[in-house]
Amino acid sequence: MAVMSVTVPAKARFGDVVKAYVALTKPRVVELLLVTTIPAMFLAAGGLPPWRLILVTLVGGFLAAGSANTFNCVWDADIDEIMRRTRRRPVPRHQVSTAAALVFGIVLGIAATLILGFGANWLSAILALAANAFYVFVYTMWLKRRTWQNTIWGGIAGCFPPLIGWTAVTGSVALAPFILFAIVFLWTPPHTWALAFRYKEDYAAADVPMLPVVRPAPKVSNQILAYTVATVLVSLALWPLTPTGLLYPIAAAVLGAVFIWEAVALWRRAHRGLEGAQLKAMRLFHWSNTYLALLFLAVAIDPLVF
């Protein structure tokens, strides 16, 4: 009995530690990044890429993004402790020390670079490293606490996965991955600002100048609608500028129409003077996730069909 009383808590502690380190990588954010990586590989290959290359790119991409997110958790620990949405992250809860998290982030970054470099090619590894550095040094350390444009320019880091996926297959860059890059770039502001409406008070308490904090809802909705329309227009440009079949443009048009419809609905609610939960901004946030996932799914399926 004495042995069991010691062993069971030890296992529980080990499981908690593992969960804490995994949480540092922000797995849900990483999943979204990988959604834009693999379809770019299918488009680059004109079909199904080698399974080993897909696996290497997935693992390397996960570790690279996890490294950047870990550094973000360390730097933003003071903000995370204030905000309801983030206060249960491992560093604010002291589940992982700052020093341990830093070491973990460094190890992930090195592992990602080596895996992508030797498993795919060094261009993909360098792009992943550049995205990591941009997210940490430009967005996290410089932009996030200084300007409402943090989401616009900081979002560049999240646009690299299509480039990484494409170069993993081809070893070079082309117009197509840059169009995919632009889609993610333009999609990020309406996606993030819709979420920021939901946590406006949290951002204000943490003194983070997200657009819904520093601008009234009607002006924010204007920006959201403009970026949404731009996202859809650029997504449609992929068809005539790169070789795709009919599946992609049809999917892009239908998905884009719904995306714009939701943005217009939010714009109308904001201009009627509605605020808070009445804005229903999370409808646009959730649809933006679905939009991006289905759009890139069409990018992946199209070369398999046509």
Buried (B, 14 or more C-beta within 10 A) or exposed (E): EEEEEEEEEEEEEEEEBEEBBEBBBBEEBBEBBBBBBBBBBBBBBEEEBEEEBBEBBBBBBBBBBBBBBBBBBBBBBEBBBBBEEBEEBBBBBEBBEEEBBBEBBEEBBEBBBEBBBEBBBBBBBBBBBBBBBBBBBBBBBBBBBEBBEBBBBBBBBBBBBBBBBBBBBBEEBBEBBBBBBBBBBBBBBBBBBBBBBBBBEBBBBBEBBBBBBBBEBEEBBBBBBBBBBBBBBBBBBBBEEBEBBEBBBEBBEEBBEBBBEBBBBBBEBBEEEBEEEEBBBEBBBBBBBEBBBBBBBBBBBBBEEE
